[in-house]
Amino acid sequence: MKPKHRAAPVAPAPRTAGRAQPRTKTLAQLLRLGVPGALAGFACLAGAQDGATASPSAVVLNPVVVTGSPVATESFDLPYSVDSVDMRANQAGNLGVNASEALAGVPGLVIQNRQNYAQDLQISVRGFGARAAFGVRGVKLIADGIPATNPDGQGQAATFNLDTAERIEVMRGPFSTVYGNHAGGVIQLFSRNGEGAPRLRANALFGAWGTSKFGVGLEGEQSGVGFVVDASRFDTDGYRDHSKTRRDQGFAKLTFRPDEDSTLTLVANGLRQPDTLDPLGVRWETYQRDPRAVEDVAKQFNTRKSIHHLQGGATYERRLGEDRLQVSAYSGRRSVTQYQSIPTGPQGNARHAGGVVDFDRDFYGLGARWIAQRSFGDGELTVTVGLDYDRSEDDRRGYENFIGTTLGVKGNLRRNEIDTITSTDPYLQALWKQGPWQWSAGIRHSRVAFKVDDRYIVGTNGDDSGSARYTETTPSLGVVYAISPVLNAYASYGEGFETPTLNELSYATPSTGFNFGLRPSTSKQAELGLKAFVGDTTRVNAAVFRIETKDEIVVAESSGGRTSYQNAGRTLREGIELAAESEFSPSLTGRASLTWLKAEYDEAFVSRGATVPAGNRIPGVPQFAAYAELAWKPIADLTVAGEALYRSKVYVNDLNDDRPAPGYTLFNLRLSAEQKHGPWTLAQLLRVDNVFDRKHIGSVIVGDGNGRYYEPGPERSWFAGASASYRF
């Protein structure tokens, strides 16, 4: 039997249909061997044993997940790589500011705190999304059923509220494509439901670089209505110069049960970041001189961004016999004003859009799905049919970033347009359990439309209005075979696509309008893997994968503060992911992950007048990434833990001719404690990051036209906090 797991958490429905051995064989050859050949090697690694017995474990080895599956399913039984991170446990040892704190140990995922809150986290999954200069692209972000990714594929992880999160699920591989456009991976956050007696919480945190965070929250259940309310303020001067930030967040969730067969959930959250300073990237020489420094242009133009984001949504679920109906809707508004460091000279071009970005975005969406469960043959069949519709409309303006000789101020109007993006996605997904076999299949048809209504037609700046429409059907197929109760083998295949984002479409060249000729990139993915329980308290996962991409979107030109994009030829990503989690004793637990990823251009192409040869590495993607954590609980309610994080070197441009960011290893320590006195619960946190004060580049800005690729990571940093909770 399998080790026990926690009960399936109640959560909103997802918006879905749902050189290993380099001395002998390449990964491509390994994949061609098929499932049996691959599994023979992995079985030795997993060390699984038939007939192993299980006992209850404090480590959640087999969590129930909903990402990618029509119904809540144990992760052990799914034909793809998916991890569920328990945020309740994670919150005890982290700051609760960035998702990178919680997800560093997920294999295949590279998530970096850029130390730049004006540009959000840097996230890539198996190489998807590594090129993003700001925000998140190529990876689908979802919070409580509401997309945190725009219909064009650009997302914002800063909207995740970590203080109220119950868990975060991370899906990689072929089945991510059931989420449609820009789903090279899926990161989905689920907040807690209000349960039990009402309780009031307050917390405070202080630390290095002028960091502080204060929060209050109230949650519980009263008269059959569950509620979670939270508000927080985060301030930091930042590790680097010119990176001061204030972030205010608010969150509310209400759960109603109109009757025994239905549930209605309402959620709302807001984010406010006024005048968040942007330190930009730095050149290598600047980093060597002073890792905390910024280039002069950041201060000359006072580069900064203001963000105001507010959204709300509702999910209704009703059981109808063996079937379920789920309906969801959301709406919101996002306003951004960003002052860039574009020199004044290029803005003399009449067609230049200026150095200040200013837009107001209204967005909304609807989703409906029917989930039916039936006996079929000698097995059980679950079928989901659904439709997702998402729309955003930007009232976008551009201004000069100067008035006379004064820099970093809003000057003359240079851009005025309405940008509308819609996405319509019908889908079908099925899951069939038949003895030791479990088959999964999905198909999604995506239609993404861009429309630009240009309202700035002045002099030689003509009418740049236009439209583009992209359609793609993305199938996926997976199978799991239970070799024994403690060893599952699986294989999966899927096809995906990524449309250009609005920013990538905005400039064909520095002197012309929108690049509506840019094509979406398409990918074919295959994955083989094993999931095994070793004894009663250890789980091991292993996966090999291959991803072939056509029409990869890359930089064509970069000058005058503007970047234009083009389609390159083919790219190839091959990789191995290993992960293990164990409870060595009731007081000692550990987990570790390792990722090897070879990501390269499979065909030569011309970029910025130079030929990028086949075989060059795709920038922004480390070849090796590893994580290990050991947690010791010497007495009840006291935990001491150590973390180790390794990243290999990272190339910064397509030509691979500029200095790559060096590899590094970081060690972190944390201590958390909790005491209960009647209705009171008190907790304390002490954390030291980069214990050995390792100088390192935390992240890179891929292909920066000014050579400002590098974003230095912080020196040794300490943080301390305390919280108090009262249960009524």
Stockholm file with secondary structure:
# STOCKHOLM 1.0

chainA/1-728         MKPKHRAAPVAPAPRTAGRAQPRTKTLAQLLRLGVPGALAGFACLAGAQDGATASPSAVVLNPVVVTGSPVATESFDLPYSVDSVDMRANQAGNLGVNASEALAGVPGLVIQNRQNYAQDLQISVRGFGARAAFGVRGVKLIADGIPATNPDGQGQAATFNLDTAERIEVMRGPFSTVYGNHAGGVIQLFSRNGEGAPRLRANALFGAWGTSKFGVGLEGEQSGVGFVVDASRFDTDGYRDHSKTRRDQGFAKLTFRPDEDSTLTLVANGLRQPDTLDPLGVRWETYQRDPRAVEDVAKQFNTRKSIHHLQGGATYERRLGEDRLQVSAYSGRRSVTQYQSIPTGPQGNARHAGGVVDFDRDFYGLGARWIAQRSFGDGELTVTVGLDYDRSEDDRRGYENFIGTTLGVKGNLRRNEIDTITSTDPYLQALWKQGPWQWSAGIRHSRVAFKVDDRYIVGTNGDDSGSARYTETTPSLGVVYAISPVLNAYASYGEGFETPTLNELSYATPSTGFNFGLRPSTSKQAELGLKAFVGDTTRVNAAVFRIETKDEIVVAESSGGRTSYQNAGRTLREGIELAAESEFSPSLTGRASLTWLKAEYDEAFVSRGATVPAGNRIPGVPQFAAYAELAWKPIADLTVAGEALYRSKVYVNDLNDDRPAPGYTLFNLRLSAEQKHGPWTLAQLLRVDNVFDRKHIGSVIVGDGNGRYYEPGPERSWFAGASASYRF
#=GR chainA/1-728 SS CCCCCCCCCCCCCCSSCCCCSTTTCCHHHHHHTHHHHHHHHHHHHHTCCTTCCCCCCSSCCSCEECTTSSSCEEGGGSSSEEEEEEHHHHTTTSCSSCTHHHHTTSTTEEEECCSCTTSCCEEEETTBTTTCSSSEESSEEEETTEESBCTTSEECGGGCCGGGEEEEEEEESGGGGGGCTTCSEEEEEEECCCCSSCEEEEEEEEETTTEEEEEEEEEEEETTEEEEEEEEEEEECCSSSSCCEEEEEEEEEEEEEEETTEEEEEEEEEEEEEEEECCCCBCHHHHHHCTTCCCHHHHHTTCEEEEEEEEEEEEEEEEETTEEEEEEEEEEEEEEEEECCCCTGGGGSTTCCCSEEEEEEEEEEEEEEEEEEEEETTEEEEEEEEEEEEEEEEEEEEECSEETTEESSCCSEEEEEEEEEEEEEEEEEEEEEETTEEEEEEEEEEEEEEEEEECCCBTTBCCCCEEEEEEEEEEEEEEEEEEETTEEEEEEEEEEEECCCHHHHSCSSTTSCCCTTCCCEEEEEEEEEEEEEETTTEEEEEEEEEEEEESCEEEEEEETTEEEEEECCCEEEEEEEEEEEEEEETTEEEEEEEEEEEEEESSCEEETTEEECTTCBCTTCCSEEEEEEEEEEEETTEEEEEEEEEECCBCCSTTCCSCCBCCEEEEEEEEEEEEEETTEEEEEEEEEESTTCCCCEEEECTTCTTSCCEEECCCSEEEEEEEEEEEC
#=GC SS_cons         CCCCCCCCCCCCCCSSCCCCSTTTCCHHHHHHTHHHHHHHHHHHHHTCCTTCCCCCCSSCCSCEECTTSSSCEEGGGSSSEEEEEEHHHHTTTSCSSCTHHHHTTSTTEEEECCSCTTSCCEEEETTBTTTCSSSEESSEEEETTEESBCTTSEECGGGCCGGGEEEEEEEESGGGGGGCTTCSEEEEEEECCCCSSCEEEEEEEEETTTEEEEEEEEEEEETTEEEEEEEEEEEECCSSSSCCEEEEEEEEEEEEEEETTEEEEEEEEEEEEEEEECCCCBCHHHHHHCTTCCCHHHHHTTCEEEEEEEEEEEEEEEEETTEEEEEEEEEEEEEEEEECCCCTGGGGSTTCCCSEEEEEEEEEEEEEEEEEEEEETTEEEEEEEEEEEEEEEEEEEEECSEETTEESSCCSEEEEEEEEEEEEEEEEEEEEEETTEEEEEEEEEEEEEEEEEECCCBTTBCCCCEEEEEEEEEEEEEEEEEEETTEEEEEEEEEEEECCCHHHHSCSSTTSCCCTTCCCEEEEEEEEEEEEEETTTEEEEEEEEEEEEESCEEEEEEETTEEEEEECCCEEEEEEEEEEEEEEETTEEEEEEEEEEEEEESSCEEETTEEECTTCBCTTCCSEEEEEEEEEEEETTEEEEEEEEEECCBCCSTTCCSCCBCCEEEEEEEEEEEEEETTEEEEEEEEEESTTCCCCEEEECTTCTTSCCEEECCCSEEEEEEEEEEEC
//
